[in-house]
Amino acid sequence: MNSDRILSFLVYCTLSKEEYEMIRPMIWKRNMRILTVTSLLAAVMGGSFLIVNLLTHATVWKPYAFLLCSSMVIFLLQRLLKERERPSPDLILCYAEMLFICLYAGILSTQESNYAIPATSIIVFISILPLTIDDRPVRMYAVMLTEAAAYLIVSHFYKAPSAFSLDVLNVATFCVVGMILYAVICIRNVREIYQSMRVENIQQAVITSLATVVEERDENTGGHITRTEQYVSAIIDRMKRQEKYSDIPEKFYHNVILAAPLHDVGKIRIPDSILNKPGRLTEEEFEIMKKHAAYGAEIIQKTFPDVEEEEYYTVARNIARYHHERFDGKGYPEGLKGEEIPIEARIMSLADVYDALISERVYKKAFSKEKARAIIEEGSGTQFDPDLTALFLRCID
């Protein structure tokens, strides 16, 4: 039992393998954000020390030049890999960082005196960058021990016995204190991520259940929630590749996909006689049906009055309220026009209408995908955002 706990700590930060793998992508994304900051910090620090030493004609400049160059390499690698969704490429950066840290430690150990270079360069670079490697203690400890060994081996050949003895004491202290601190930080961060994901999963289960209740009540829209969510995801996948939408954060896209199932939640307040009428609605009935957009926003507001993820629920309210607005301003409930309509609602509008066209309803037969595509294309610039329409048509094709 104790051996299982030790293994769980060293490899999975006290979680089970299944729990750890579930949050692995989130750890990867978090580490990439940290890596951006720390690599730039190390580069600025190395460049600053290098400039000062060159201006003062000091003999110690190689460690700082190496620190500057290696940090920029790590930064460029991170930028190249930032678009990856899977966590596997992080091993490249893990080993690259380990190599650079060990080499840097070796360069430091060649100095004749422990006072030849400022201690801050060692403390900041070695203490901050390892936190970005990975949240597996066994890998972190391997890096620390490898780094310590590299430093002491080179120090043994370049320094006097008294200086080498001091290095041994410093390295031993660094390893012991570093391992303890890393264990505390690592476990805390990983468990916070895991708890956050659990809460999000519970919230999403409640949201999906609420949307399913609405769908089961509406005999017209079997499977509509699942299909529209897939269409929204496909549009967003295309948007991520376009320069025009490059400033939109990943979190926003994530929220749009999660909120998509709630777009018709307001129909729960529409009478069954109208919701499931087997023919076309009268003008009076259609006016009542149109209220489901405003009802949806009200339900979301009342259901989730105090939430930490305010951005998510803003997106959900916008989708529910505005997904029937038209790009030419002739939609409802507010008659918004063009980019006055929140982009999340413009995305949802395409997915919602397309699925309605290709689905059989009690009041109509399903259109062919070719005819539905033609109708969507015809509505570009009038009913739908023309740029998003072009992306969606590519998804259909």
Sine and cosine of phi, psi and omega as CSV:
sin_phi,cos_phi,sin_psi,cos_psi,sin_omega,cos_omega
0.00,0.00,-0.70,0.71,0.01,-1.00
-0.90,0.44,-0.62,0.78,0.01,-1.00
-0.91,0.42,-0.58,0.81,0.04,-1.00
-0.91,0.41,-0.62,0.78,0.02,-1.00
-0.92,0.39,-0.65,0.76,0.03,-1.00
-0.90,0.44,-0.69,0.72,0.02,-1.00
-0.89,0.45,-0.66,0.75,0.02,-1.00
-0.88,0.48,-0.63,0.78,0.02,-1.00
-0.93,0.36,-0.75,0.66,-0.10,-1.00
-0.91,0.41,-0.57,0.82,-0.11,-0.99
-0.97,-0.25,-0.60,0.80,-0.13,-0.99
-0.84,-0.55,0.26,0.97,0.09,-1.00
0.83,0.56,0.69,0.72,0.04,-1.00
0.97,0.25,-0.02,1.00,0.08,-1.00
-1.00,0.00,0.18,-0.98,0.17,-0.99
-0.98,0.18,0.24,-0.97,0.01,-1.00
-0.87,0.50,-0.67,0.74,-0.02,-1.00
-0.90,0.43,-0.68,0.73,0.00,-1.00
-0.90,0.43,-0.66,0.75,-0.02,-1.00
-0.92,0.39,-0.69,0.72,-0.01,-1.00
-0.90,0.43,-0.49,0.87,0.00,-1.00
-0.91,0.42,-0.59,0.80,-0.05,-1.00
-0.99,-0.14,0.04,1.00,-0.06,-1.00
-0.82,0.58,-0.73,0.68,0.01,-1.00
-0.87,0.49,-0.57,0.82,0.01,-1.00
-0.93,0.36,-0.61,0.79,0.06,-1.00
-0.90,0.44,-0.66,0.75,0.01,-1.00
-0.87,0.49,-0.73,0.68,-0.02,-1.00
-0.91,0.41,-0.64,0.77,0.02,-1.00
-0.90,0.44,-0.67,0.74,0.00,-1.00
-0.91,0.42,-0.56,0.83,0.03,-1.00
-0.92,0.39,-0.59,0.80,0.06,-1.00
-0.92,0.39,-0.67,0.74,0.02,-1.00
-0.90,0.43,-0.65,0.76,-0.05,-1.00
-0.89,0.46,-0.60,0.80,0.04,-1.00
-0.85,0.53,-0.73,0.69,-0.04,-1.00
-0.93,0.37,-0.75,0.67,-0.10,-0.99
-0.94,0.35,-0.58,0.81,0.01,-1.00
-0.93,0.38,-0.64,0.77,0.07,-1.00
-0.92,0.39,-0.63,0.78,0.04,-1.00
-0.87,0.48,-0.72,0.70,0.01,-1.00
-0.90,0.44,-0.63,0.78,0.01,-1.00
-0.91,0.42,-0.70,0.72,0.02,-1.00
-0.89,0.45,-0.68,0.73,0.00,-1.00
-0.90,0.44,-0.73,0.68,0.01,-1.00
-0.90,0.44,-0.67,0.74,0.02,-1.00
-0.90,0.44,-0.63,0.78,-0.01,-1.00
-0.91,0.42,-0.74,0.67,0.03,-1.00
-0.89,0.46,-0.62,0.79,-0.02,-1.00
-0.90,0.44,-0.71,0.70,0.00,-1.00
-0.88,0.47,-0.70,0.71,0.00,-1.00
-0.88,0.48,-0.70,0.72,-0.03,-1.00
-0.93,0.37,-0.59,0.81,0.04,-1.00
-0.93,0.36,-0.63,0.77,0.01,-1.00
-0.93,0.38,-0.54,0.84,-0.01,-1.00
-1.00,-0.05,0.09,1.00,0.01,-1.00
0.84,0.54,0.58,0.82,0.04,-1.00
-0.96,0.27,0.39,-0.92,-0.03,-1.00
-1.00,0.08,-0.33,0.95,-0.03,-1.00
-1.00,-0.04,0.97,-0.23,0.04,-1.00
-0.66,-0.75,-0.35,0.94,-0.05,-1.00
-0.87,0.48,-0.69,0.72,0.00,-1.00
-0.86,0.51,-0.60,0.80,-0.05,-1.00
-0.96,0.27,-0.59,0.81,0.07,-1.00
-0.90,0.44,-0.66,0.75,0.03,-1.00
-0.91,0.41,-0.67,0.74,0.01,-1.00
-0.87,0.49,-0.69,0.73,0.01,-1.00
-0.89,0.46,-0.76,0.65,-0.06,-1.00
-0.92,0.40,-0.73,0.68,-0.05,-1.00
-0.91,0.42,-0.61,0.79,0.02,-1.00
-0.91,0.42,-0.63,0.77,0.03,-1.00
-0.93,0.38,-0.58,0.82,0.05,-1.00
-0.89,0.46,-0.72,0.70,0.02,-1.00
-0.88,0.48,-0.68,0.73,0.00,-1.00
-0.88,0.48,-0.71,0.71,0.00,-1.00
-0.91,0.41,-0.63,0.78,0.06,-1.00
-0.88,0.48,-0.67,0.74,0.01,-1.00
-0.89,0.46,-0.65,0.76,0.01,-1.00
-0.91,0.41,-0.60,0.80,0.01,-1.00
-0.92,0.39,-0.54,0.84,-0.08,-1.00
-0.99,-0.14,0.02,1.00,-0.15,-0.99
-0.91,0.42,-0.42,0.91,-0.05,-1.00
-0.99,0.14,-0.17,0.99,-0.03,-1.00
-0.94,0.34,0.69,-0.72,0.03,-1.00
-1.00,-0.03,-0.45,0.89,-0.05,-1.00
-1.00,0.05,0.52,-0.85,-0.08,-1.00
-0.99,0.17,-0.18,0.98,-0.11,-0.99
-0.85,0.53,-0.59,0.81,-0.03,-1.00
-0.90,0.43,-0.21,0.98,-0.02,-1.00
-0.91,0.41,-0.35,0.94,0.04,-1.00
-0.89,0.46,-0.54,0.84,0.04,-1.00
-0.86,0.50,-0.74,0.67,-0.01,-1.00
-0.95,0.33,-0.57,0.82,0.04,-1.00
-0.84,0.54,-0.79,0.62,-0.06,-1.00
-0.95,0.31,-0.55,0.84,0.05,-1.00
-0.90,0.43,-0.71,0.70,0.03,-1.00
-0.89,0.45,-0.68,0.73,0.01,-1.00
-0.86,0.51,-0.68,0.73,0.00,-1.00
-0.90,0.44,-0.73,0.68,-0.03,-1.00
-0.91,0.42,-0.63,0.78,0.00,-1.00
-0.91,0.41,-0.68,0.73,0.02,-1.00
-0.90,0.43,-0.67,0.75,0.03,-1.00
-0.90,0.43,-0.64,0.76,0.02,-1.00
-0.90,0.43,-0.67,0.74,0.06,-1.00
-0.87,0.49,-0.62,0.78,0.03,-1.00
-0.90,0.43,-0.65,0.76,0.02,-1.00
-0.90,0.43,-0.64,0.77,0.03,-1.00
-0.89,0.46,-0.61,0.79,-0.07,-1.00
-0.95,0.33,-0.22,0.98,0.02,-1.00
-0.99,0.15,-0.15,0.99,0.01,-1.00
-0.95,0.32,0.63,-0.78,-0.08,-1.00
-0.90,0.43,-0.55,0.84,-0.06,-1.00
-0.83,-0.56,0.51,-0.86,0.07,-1.00
-0.94,0.35,-0.23,0.97,-0.02,-1.00
-0.98,-0.19,0.16,0.99,-0.08,-1.00
-0.95,0.31,-0.41,0.91,0.00,-1.00
-0.73,-0.68,0.47,-0.88,-0.02,-1.00
-0.88,0.47,0.67,-0.74,-0.02,-1.00
-0.91,0.42,-0.45,0.89,-0.05,-1.00
-0.87,0.49,-0.56,0.83,-0.02,-1.00
-0.91,0.42,-0.55,0.83,0.02,-1.00
-0.97,0.25,-0.75,0.66,-0.10,-0.99
-0.89,0.45,-0.77,0.64,-0.08,-1.00
-0.91,0.40,-0.76,0.65,-0.07,-1.00
-0.91,0.41,-0.73,0.68,-0.08,-1.00
-0.97,0.25,-0.52,0.85,-0.06,-1.00
-0.99,0.14,-0.60,0.80,-0.09,-1.00
-0.99,0.11,-0.76,0.65,-0.11,-0.99
-0.87,0.50,-0.63,0.78,0.00,-1.00
-0.86,0.51,-0.42,0.91,0.00,-1.00
-0.90,0.43,-0.33,0.94,-0.03,-1.00
-1.00,-0.01,-0.10,0.99,-0.14,-0.99
-0.93,0.36,-0.87,0.50,-0.01,-1.00
-0.07,-1.00,0.45,-0.89,-0.02,-1.00
-1.00,-0.06,0.63,0.78,0.13,-0.99
-0.94,-0.33,0.93,-0.37,-0.05,-1.00
-0.83,0.56,-0.61,0.79,-0.05,-1.00
-0.88,0.48,-0.61,0.79,0.02,-1.00
-0.95,0.31,-0.63,0.78,0.01,-1.00
-0.90,0.43,-0.68,0.74,0.00,-1.00
-0.92,0.40,-0.58,0.81,0.05,-1.00
-0.89,0.45,-0.64,0.77,0.04,-1.00
-0.90,0.44,-0.72,0.69,-0.01,-1.00
-0.87,0.50,-0.72,0.69,-0.04,-1.00
-0.93,0.37,-0.63,0.78,0.04,-1.00
-0.90,0.44,-0.68,0.73,0.03,-1.00
-0.89,0.46,-0.70,0.71,0.00,-1.00
-0.89,0.46,-0.68,0.73,0.00,-1.00
-0.89,0.45,-0.68,0.73,0.01,-1.00
-0.88,0.48,-0.68,0.73,-0.02,-1.00
-0.90,0.44,-0.73,0.68,-0.08,-1.00
-0.94,0.34,-0.59,0.81,0.00,-1.00
-0.88,0.48,-0.75,0.66,0.00,-1.00
-0.93,0.36,-0.62,0.78,0.01,-1.00
-0.87,0.49,-0.59,0.81,-0.02,-1.00
-0.87,0.49,-0.54,0.84,-0.05,-1.00
-1.00,0.04,-0.39,0.92,-0.14,-0.99
-0.96,-0.28,-0.29,0.96,-0.13,-0.99
-0.89,-0.45,0.36,-0.93,0.05,-1.00
-0.93,0.36,0.38,-0.92,-0.03,-1.00
-0.81,0.59,-0.65,0.76,-0.02,-1.00
-0.91,0.41,-0.67,0.74,0.02,-1.00
-0.92,0.38,-0.61,0.79,0.02,-1.00
-0.91,0.42,-0.62,0.78,0.04,-1.00
-0.88,0.47,-0.65,0.76,0.05,-1.00
-0.91,0.42,-0.62,0.78,0.05,-1.00
-0.88,0.47,-0.65,0.76,0.01,-1.00
-0.87,0.49,-0.70,0.72,0.01,-1.00
-0.90,0.43,-0.70,0.71,0.00,-1.00
-0.88,0.47,-0.70,0.71,-0.03,-1.00
-0.91,0.40,-0.66,0.75,0.02,-1.00
-0.88,0.47,-0.68,0.73,0.03,-1.00
-0.89,0.45,-0.69,0.72,0.01,-1.00
-0.86,0.51,-0.70,0.71,-0.05,-1.00
-0.92,0.40,-0.72,0.69,-0.05,-1.00
-0.91,0.41,-0.79,0.61,-0.02,-1.00
-0.90,0.43,-0.68,0.73,-0.01,-1.00
-0.87,0.49,-0.67,0.74,0.00,-1.00
-0.91,0.42,-0.66,0.75,0.00,-1.00
-0.91,0.41,-0.75,0.66,-0.02,-1.00
-0.89,0.46,-0.67,0.74,-0.02,-1.00
-0.90,0.44,-0.62,0.78,0.02,-1.00
-0.87,0.50,-0.70,0.72,0.00,-1.00
-0.90,0.43,-0.75,0.66,-0.03,-1.00
-0.90,0.44,-0.70,0.71,-0.07,-1.00
-0.89,0.46,-0.78,0.62,-0.04,-1.00
-0.89,0.46,-0.67,0.74,-0.02,-1.00
-0.88,0.47,-0.75,0.67,-0.04,-1.00
-0.91,0.42,-0.70,0.71,-0.05,-1.00
-0.91,0.41,-0.69,0.73,-0.01,-1.00
-0.93,0.37,-0.55,0.84,0.09,-1.00
-0.89,0.46,-0.69,0.72,0.03,-1.00
-0.89,0.46,-0.68,0.73,-0.02,-1.00
-0.90,0.44,-0.70,0.71,0.01,-1.00
-0.91,0.42,-0.63,0.78,0.03,-1.00
-0.88,0.48,-0.67,0.74,0.01,-1.00
-0.92,0.39,-0.61,0.79,0.03,-1.00
-0.88,0.48,-0.71,0.70,0.02,-1.00
-0.88,0.47,-0.68,0.74,0.01,-1.00
-0.89,0.45,-0.65,0.76,0.01,-1.00
-0.90,0.43,-0.64,0.77,0.03,-1.00
-0.91,0.41,-0.70,0.71,0.03,-1.00
-0.87,0.50,-0.70,0.72,-0.03,-1.00
-0.92,0.39,-0.56,0.83,0.05,-1.00
-0.90,0.43,-0.65,0.76,0.04,-1.00
-0.90,0.43,-0.69,0.72,-0.01,-1.00
-0.89,0.45,-0.70,0.71,0.01,-1.00
-0.89,0.45,-0.64,0.77,0.02,-1.00
-0.89,0.45,-0.67,0.75,0.02,-1.00
-0.89,0.46,-0.70,0.71,0.01,-1.00
-0.91,0.41,-0.58,0.81,0.00,-1.00
-0.92,0.40,-0.61,0.79,0.05,-1.00
-0.85,0.53,-0.69,0.72,0.01,-1.00
-0.90,0.44,-0.70,0.72,-0.05,-1.00
-0.91,0.42,-0.64,0.77,-0.01,-1.00
-0.93,0.37,-0.46,0.89,0.03,-1.00
-0.97,0.24,-0.50,0.86,0.00,-1.00
-1.00,-0.05,0.96,-0.29,-0.05,-1.00
-0.93,0.36,-0.17,0.99,-0.06,-1.00
-1.00,0.09,-0.31,0.95,-0.29,-0.96
-0.83,-0.56,0.68,0.74,0.03,-1.00
-0.87,0.50,0.82,-0.58,0.02,-1.00
0.97,0.22,0.04,1.00,-0.06,-1.00
-0.88,0.47,-0.65,0.76,-0.04,-1.00
-0.87,0.49,-0.77,0.64,-0.05,-1.00
-0.89,0.45,-0.70,0.71,-0.06,-1.00
-0.92,0.39,-0.71,0.71,-0.02,-1.00
-0.90,0.43,-0.58,0.82,0.06,-1.00
-0.89,0.46,-0.62,0.78,0.04,-1.00
-0.92,0.39,-0.64,0.77,0.02,-1.00
-0.91,0.41,-0.67,0.74,0.03,-1.00
-0.87,0.50,-0.70,0.72,0.01,-1.00
-0.88,0.47,-0.63,0.78,0.00,-1.00
-0.92,0.39,-0.66,0.75,0.04,-1.00
-0.89,0.45,-0.70,0.71,-0.02,-1.00
-0.89,0.45,-0.61,0.79,0.04,-1.00
-0.87,0.50,-0.62,0.79,0.06,-1.00
-0.94,0.33,-0.63,0.78,-0.03,-1.00
-0.88,0.47,-0.60,0.80,-0.03,-1.00
-0.88,0.47,-0.38,0.92,-0.04,-1.00
-1.00,-0.04,-0.03,1.00,-0.07,-1.00
-0.98,-0.19,0.70,-0.71,0.01,-1.00
-0.87,0.49,-0.57,0.82,-0.04,-1.00
-0.85,0.52,-0.54,0.84,-0.07,-1.00
-0.96,-0.29,0.31,0.95,-0.08,-1.00
-0.92,0.40,-0.38,0.93,-0.02,-1.00
-0.99,0.10,-0.14,0.99,-0.01,-1.00
-0.97,0.23,0.82,-0.57,-0.04,-1.00
-0.94,0.34,0.46,-0.89,0.01,-1.00
-0.86,0.51,-0.58,0.81,-0.02,-1.00
-0.88,0.48,-0.60,0.80,0.02,-1.00
-0.90,0.45,-0.73,0.68,0.02,-1.00
-0.85,0.53,-0.69,0.73,0.01,-1.00
-0.86,0.51,-0.69,0.72,-0.01,-1.00
-0.91,0.41,-0.62,0.79,0.01,-1.00
-0.88,0.47,-0.70,0.72,-0.01,-1.00
-0.91,0.42,-0.67,0.74,0.00,-1.00
-0.92,0.39,-0.55,0.83,-0.07,-1.00
-0.99,0.10,-0.29,0.96,-0.08,-1.00
-0.79,0.61,-0.64,0.77,-0.03,-1.00
-0.89,0.46,-0.30,0.95,-0.05,-1.00
-1.00,-0.02,0.10,1.00,-0.15,-0.99
-0.89,0.45,-0.50,0.87,-0.02,-1.00
-0.94,-0.34,0.36,0.93,-0.08,-1.00
-0.88,0.47,-0.42,0.91,0.00,-1.00
-0.91,0.41,-0.29,0.96,0.00,-1.00
-0.91,0.41,-0.21,0.98,0.01,-1.00
-0.90,0.43,-0.34,0.94,0.00,-1.00
-0.99,-0.17,0.07,1.00,0.03,-1.00
-1.00,0.01,0.73,-0.68,-0.01,-1.00
-0.86,0.52,0.57,-0.82,0.01,-1.00
-0.85,0.53,-0.57,0.82,-0.04,-1.00
-0.88,0.47,-0.46,0.89,0.03,-1.00
-1.00,-0.08,-0.68,0.73,-0.08,-1.00
-0.88,0.47,-0.62,0.79,-0.07,-1.00
-0.91,-0.42,0.43,0.90,0.03,-1.00
-0.90,0.43,0.77,-0.64,-0.08,-1.00
-0.98,0.19,0.14,0.99,0.02,-1.00
-0.67,-0.74,-0.11,-0.99,0.01,-1.00
-0.92,0.39,0.55,-0.84,0.00,-1.00
-0.99,0.17,0.55,-0.84,0.14,-0.99
-0.96,0.29,0.18,-0.98,0.02,-1.00
-0.86,0.52,-0.67,0.74,0.00,-1.00
-0.90,0.43,-0.68,0.73,0.00,-1.00
-0.91,0.41,-0.62,0.78,0.00,-1.00
-0.92,0.40,-0.58,0.82,0.05,-1.00
-0.89,0.45,-0.62,0.79,0.05,-1.00
-0.93,0.37,-0.68,0.73,0.01,-1.00
-0.87,0.50,-0.62,0.78,-0.03,-1.00
-0.89,0.45,-0.36,0.93,-0.02,-1.00
-0.94,0.35,-0.21,0.98,-0.04,-1.00
-0.89,0.45,-0.43,0.90,0.02,-1.00
-0.92,0.40,-0.75,0.66,0.03,-1.00
-0.93,0.37,-0.62,0.79,0.04,-1.00
-0.86,0.51,-0.67,0.75,-0.02,-1.00
-0.86,0.50,-0.72,0.70,0.02,-1.00
-0.88,0.47,-0.63,0.77,0.02,-1.00
-0.91,0.41,-0.67,0.75,-0.01,-1.00
-0.89,0.45,-0.70,0.72,0.02,-1.00
-0.89,0.46,-0.66,0.75,0.01,-1.00
-0.90,0.45,-0.67,0.74,-0.04,-1.00
-0.98,0.21,-0.52,0.85,-0.02,-1.00
-0.96,0.28,-0.57,0.82,-0.03,-1.00
-0.82,-0.57,0.93,0.36,-0.08,-1.00
-0.95,0.30,-0.53,0.84,-0.05,-1.00
-0.75,-0.66,0.99,-0.16,-0.03,-1.00
-0.74,-0.67,0.47,-0.88,0.03,-1.00
-0.97,0.25,-0.59,0.81,-0.05,-1.00
-1.00,0.06,0.93,0.38,-0.05,-1.00
-0.87,0.49,-0.59,0.81,0.00,-1.00
-0.88,0.48,-0.65,0.76,-0.01,-1.00
-0.88,0.47,-0.72,0.69,-0.07,-1.00
-0.97,0.25,-0.40,0.92,0.17,-0.99
-0.91,0.42,-0.70,0.71,0.05,-1.00
-0.88,0.47,-0.70,0.71,-0.02,-1.00
-0.89,0.46,-0.68,0.73,0.03,-1.00
-0.90,0.44,-0.68,0.73,0.00,-1.00
-0.89,0.45,-0.66,0.75,0.00,-1.00
-0.90,0.44,-0.72,0.69,-0.02,-1.00
-0.90,0.44,-0.65,0.76,-0.11,-0.99
-0.99,0.14,-0.58,0.81,-0.22,-0.98
-0.91,-0.41,0.13,0.99,-0.09,-1.00
-0.96,0.28,-0.09,1.00,0.10,-1.00
-0.95,-0.30,0.17,0.99,0.13,-0.99
-0.96,0.30,0.45,-0.89,0.01,-1.00
-0.92,-0.38,0.49,-0.87,-0.05,-1.00
-0.90,0.44,-0.45,0.89,0.01,-1.00
-1.00,0.02,0.07,1.00,0.06,-1.00
1.00,0.04,0.13,0.99,-0.07,-1.00
-0.98,-0.19,0.27,0.96,-0.01,-1.00
-1.00,-0.05,-0.27,-0.96,-0.01,-1.00
-0.64,-0.77,0.35,-0.94,0.21,0.98
-1.00,-0.03,-0.20,0.98,-0.12,-0.99
-0.91,-0.41,-0.09,1.00,0.00,-1.00
0.93,0.38,0.57,0.82,0.04,-1.00
-0.92,0.39,0.42,-0.91,-0.09,-1.00
-0.77,-0.64,0.61,-0.79,0.11,-0.99
0.82,0.57,-0.73,-0.68,-0.06,-1.00
-0.98,0.20,0.04,1.00,0.20,-0.98
-0.91,0.43,-0.47,0.88,0.03,-1.00
-0.97,0.23,0.80,-0.60,0.03,-1.00
-0.81,0.58,0.63,-0.78,-0.11,-0.99
-0.89,0.46,-0.51,0.86,0.02,-1.00
-0.90,0.43,-0.56,0.83,0.04,-1.00
-0.96,0.29,-0.56,0.83,0.04,-1.00
-0.91,0.41,-0.60,0.80,0.06,-1.00
-0.91,0.41,-0.73,0.68,-0.05,-1.00
-0.89,0.45,-0.59,0.81,-0.01,-1.00
-0.85,0.53,-0.71,0.71,0.01,-1.00
-0.88,0.47,-0.75,0.66,-0.03,-1.00
-0.89,0.45,-0.67,0.74,-0.05,-1.00
-0.91,0.42,-0.74,0.67,-0.05,-1.00
-0.93,0.38,-0.69,0.73,-0.03,-1.00
-0.87,0.49,-0.70,0.71,-0.01,-1.00
-0.92,0.40,-0.59,0.81,0.05,-1.00
-0.89,0.46,-0.59,0.81,-0.03,-1.00
-0.93,0.36,-0.67,0.74,-0.10,-1.00
-1.00,0.01,-0.01,1.00,-0.02,-1.00
-0.97,-0.23,0.56,-0.83,0.07,-1.00
-0.99,0.16,0.73,-0.68,0.04,-1.00
-0.85,-0.53,0.25,-0.97,-0.03,-1.00
-0.90,0.43,-0.34,0.94,-0.04,-1.00
-0.96,-0.27,0.04,1.00,0.01,-1.00
-0.30,-0.95,0.35,-0.94,0.13,-0.99
-0.99,0.10,0.35,-0.94,0.05,-1.00
-0.95,0.30,0.68,-0.73,0.11,-0.99
-0.98,0.18,0.44,-0.90,0.11,-0.99
-0.93,0.37,0.37,-0.93,0.00,-1.00
-0.90,0.44,-0.53,0.85,0.02,-1.00
-0.92,0.40,-0.69,0.72,0.00,-1.00
-0.93,0.36,-0.65,0.76,0.02,-1.00
-0.88,0.47,-0.65,0.76,0.03,-1.00
-0.88,0.47,-0.67,0.74,-0.01,-1.00
-0.90,0.44,-0.63,0.78,0.01,-1.00
-0.92,0.40,-0.67,0.74,0.04,-1.00
-0.88,0.47,-0.70,0.71,-0.01,-1.00
-0.90,0.44,-0.63,0.78,0.01,-1.00
-0.91,0.41,-0.50,0.87,-0.02,-1.00
-1.00,0.09,0.02,1.00,0.01,-1.00
-0.90,0.44,0.82,-0.57,0.02,-1.00
1.00,0.02,-0.26,0.97,0.05,-1.00
-0.93,-0.37,-0.89,0.45,0.04,-1.00
-1.00,0.05,-0.55,0.83,-0.13,-0.99
-0.85,-0.53,0.40,-0.92,0.13,-0.99
-0.87,0.49,0.85,-0.53,-0.09,-1.00
-0.90,0.44,-0.60,0.80,0.00,-1.00
-0.93,0.38,-0.70,0.72,0.02,-1.00
-0.93,0.36,-0.55,0.84,0.04,-1.00
-0.88,0.47,-0.68,0.73,0.01,-1.00
-0.87,0.49,-0.65,0.76,0.03,-1.00
-0.91,0.40,-0.66,0.75,-0.03,-1.00
-0.92,0.38,-0.61,0.80,0.02,-1.00
-0.90,0.44,-0.56,0.83,0.08,-1.00
-0.91,0.42,-0.62,0.78,0.05,-1.00
-0.88,0.47,-0.69,0.73,0.01,-1.00
-0.89,0.46,-0.70,0.72,-0.02,-1.00
-0.91,0.42,0.00,0.00,0.00,0.00
